[in-house]
Protein backbone atom coordinates (compact mmCIF):
# COMPACT_ATOMS: atom_id res chain seq x y z
CA UNK A 1 0.00 0.00 0.00
CA UNK A 2 1.76 3.14 -1.11
CA UNK A 3 1.21 6.25 0.93
CA UNK A 4 0.34 4.29 4.08
CA UNK A 5 0.47 6.60 7.04
CA UNK A 6 1.06 5.66 10.65
CA UNK A 7 -0.62 8.21 12.91
CA UNK A 8 0.25 8.62 16.54
CA UNK A 9 -2.29 10.30 18.80
CA UNK A 10 -0.50 12.38 21.37
CA UNK A 11 -1.57 12.10 24.97
CA UNK A 12 0.24 15.34 25.77
CA UNK A 13 -1.47 17.75 23.36
CA UNK A 14 0.72 20.70 22.46
CA UNK A 15 3.70 19.57 24.55
CA UNK A 16 6.46 22.09 23.96
CA UNK A 17 4.49 24.04 21.32
CA UNK A 18 4.57 27.84 21.40
CA UNK A 19 1.55 29.36 23.17
CA UNK A 20 0.27 31.04 19.98
CA UNK A 21 0.38 27.88 17.84
CA UNK A 22 -2.56 25.54 17.46
CA UNK A 23 -1.86 22.38 19.48
CA UNK A 24 -0.76 19.32 17.53
CA UNK A 25 -2.97 16.33 18.33
CA UNK A 26 -1.71 13.86 15.70
CA UNK A 27 1.77 13.27 14.32
CA UNK A 28 1.95 11.44 10.99
CA UNK A 29 4.87 9.32 9.81
CA UNK A 30 4.68 9.17 6.04
CA UNK A 31 6.31 5.83 5.44
CA UNK A 32 5.27 2.21 5.04
CA UNK A 33 5.85 -0.64 7.49
CA UNK A 34 7.01 1.62 10.32
CA UNK A 35 5.44 -0.22 13.30
CA UNK A 36 6.23 2.44 15.91
CA UNK A 37 7.07 0.72 19.19
CA UNK A 38 8.24 3.53 21.42
CA UNK A 39 7.96 7.28 21.74
CA UNK A 40 9.71 9.90 23.84
CA UNK A 41 9.84 13.67 23.92
CA UNK A 42 12.65 16.11 24.58
CA UNK A 43 12.37 19.02 26.96
CA UNK A 44 12.20 21.27 23.86
CA UNK A 45 9.11 19.38 22.68
CA UNK A 46 10.56 17.28 19.85
CA UNK A 47 8.89 13.89 19.53
CA UNK A 48 11.16 10.89 18.86
CA UNK A 49 9.66 7.63 17.60
CA UNK A 50 11.41 4.27 17.25
CA UNK A 51 10.47 1.80 14.51
CA UNK A 52 10.69 -1.86 15.48
CA UNK A 53 10.31 -3.07 11.91
CA UNK A 54 12.62 -0.67 10.07
CA UNK A 55 15.32 0.04 12.63
CA UNK A 56 14.79 3.75 12.02
CA UNK A 57 14.24 6.60 14.42
CA UNK A 58 11.88 9.37 13.35
CA UNK A 59 11.66 12.89 14.76
CA UNK A 60 8.90 15.49 14.71
CA UNK A 61 10.15 18.92 15.69
CA UNK A 62 8.16 20.66 18.42
CA UNK A 63 4.79 21.75 17.06
CA UNK A 64 5.13 19.77 13.80
CA UNK A 65 2.44 17.35 12.62
CA UNK A 66 4.91 15.31 10.55
CA UNK A 67 7.75 13.04 11.62
CA UNK A 68 10.69 12.49 9.27
CA UNK A 69 13.45 9.91 9.40
CA UNK A 70 16.14 11.18 11.74
CA UNK A 71 18.44 8.19 12.21
CA UNK A 72 18.43 6.19 8.99
CA UNK A 73 19.28 2.47 9.32
CA UNK A 74 21.10 2.62 5.97
CA UNK A 75 23.57 4.99 7.65
CA UNK A 76 23.52 3.68 11.24
CA UNK A 77 23.38 -0.06 10.56
CA UNK A 78 20.57 -0.53 13.10
CA UNK A 79 18.17 -3.37 12.29
CA UNK A 80 15.52 -2.74 14.92
CA UNK A 81 14.72 -0.28 17.68
CA UNK A 82 13.50 -1.52 21.04
CA UNK A 83 12.87 1.59 23.10
CA UNK A 84 13.82 5.23 22.88
CA UNK A 85 14.33 7.64 25.77
CA UNK A 86 15.39 11.27 25.47
CA UNK A 87 17.61 12.10 28.44
CA UNK A 88 17.90 15.88 28.44
CA UNK A 89 20.17 15.90 31.50
CA UNK A 90 22.92 14.01 29.65
CA UNK A 91 21.90 15.17 26.13
CA UNK A 92 21.58 11.57 24.93
CA UNK A 93 18.98 9.36 23.30
N, C-alpha and C positions, 0 to 999 in steps of 0.2 A: 504494500500500500504506500504509494508515494505521497508525501506531504502529511504523513501521520504526525500528530502532535501529542506530546505528553504534557498535560496541564497539571500543575501543582497548586492546590488551594492553600493559601497561606493562613495559618492560624493567628499570626501576628500582623494583622492588616496595617500597612503603612509603616512598618518597622524601619526606622532610619530615614524615612522620606521627609523632604522639606515640608514645613507646615503649610505652605501655599499650594503644594501639589496634591492632586487627587490621589487618594490611597490606592495602592496596587493590591488587588485581591486575588489575582491569578497570574502566575508566571508560566510562560509557554516555552518549552524546549522544542524547537523545530528540527527534529531529527527522527529517524526511525530506529526501533529496537533499543531505546535508551534504558528502560527498566530502572528508573531512579530508586535507589535503595536507602539513601541517607541524605539529609539536608542539614546545613548549619548556616549561621549568619554571623557576619563580622560586626564589630561595634559600630562601624561606619554604615551598616545596613546592607552590605552586599550579601546576596544569597549564594551559597555554594552547594552544588548538587552532585553527588557521586552516582555513576552508572555502573551497576553490577554487570550488565551484559557487555558493554563496550569498553570498559576500563578507562573511561573518560571522566573528567571533572568539568562541569559546566558552571558558569558564573553569570548571575544577573546583577548588574550594578544597582546600587540603592535607587529605588523608585522606578526601575525598569520592569516592563512586563515581558521581556524576552531574555532567555538565558542562552549564551553562546558557549561553544567549547572553549575552555580555558587551558586545561592540561590535556593535550592530544596524545592518545596512546601511541600513535605513529612516531611521536617524538620522545615520549617518556619510556616506552616499552612496557607500560602497565597493561595487564590483561584483564583485571577486574578491580573493582573498588568495593571494599567492605567497610564502610564507615568514613565519614569526614567530620572533623571538628576544628573550627576556627578558634585558635588560642591567641587572642589579642595581646595578652600579657607577654608572651614570648615571640609574637609575630610569626607564628607557624601554623600550618594546616595539618 
